[in-house]
Amino acid sequence: MILGMYIVVMLILMLLLIYRYNPLHPAEAFFYFMVTSIIGLECTLDLSLNIELIKISPEVPKALSFIINVIFLEPILIVGFLKMVVSVQSMWKKLGYFLFFYVVLCGSVMLMEHLEIIKFAQWQPWMSCIYWVVLLLISLALCKGYRHLLKKAGIQL
């Protein structure tokens, strides 16, 4: 049930990301997706396997839901966030998008705990909030730097 819900949400987000007006170059969006997927997976594996602050459910469907969430759903949300931020000029709208995606990403962690996909061993919810702020800021810096390199190389954005 939970696995099916994640797959449906992931497919809807991917379709929205692909078929809506896209100010990001496809290679650029793929690059952001891959980098945020690697960072998210690495942090999650460190927290769950090495440090054991987060316990992943031993049930296979719940564990698969967690892995799909970390590898696909969260990076798609972050690429959507970057797409929205790049498409607007107003600093207030950018801040609004930042806060919206921050709340959605923090809420996804709380939802996973509520659905017993993960269990916080020694992890506190405020640590997840700090993690998402840092990851969104790293994504913004990566986006700004990569777009600067593309412009410097003469690629029209």
Number of C-alpha atoms within 10 A of each C-alpha: 8 15 16 11 10 18 16 12 13 19 14 12 16 16 11 13 17 13 8 8 11 16 16 19 14 11 9 16 21 15 16 22 22 17 14 25 21 15 15 21 17 13 13 18 15 14 15 18 12 10 10 15 17 21 18 22 17 11 9 10 15 20 16 18 22 23 15 16 24 22 19 23 24 20 22 25 20 24 24 23 21 24 19 18 21 17 14 13 9 10 10 10 13 18 11 13 18 20 13 12 18 21 13 13 21 19 14 15 18 17 13 18 17 11 12 14 21 21 18 16 11 10 14 11 12 10 11 16 17 13 15 18 18 12 17 21 13 13 20 19 12 17 22 14 12 15 19 13 12 14 12 10 9 9 11 9 9
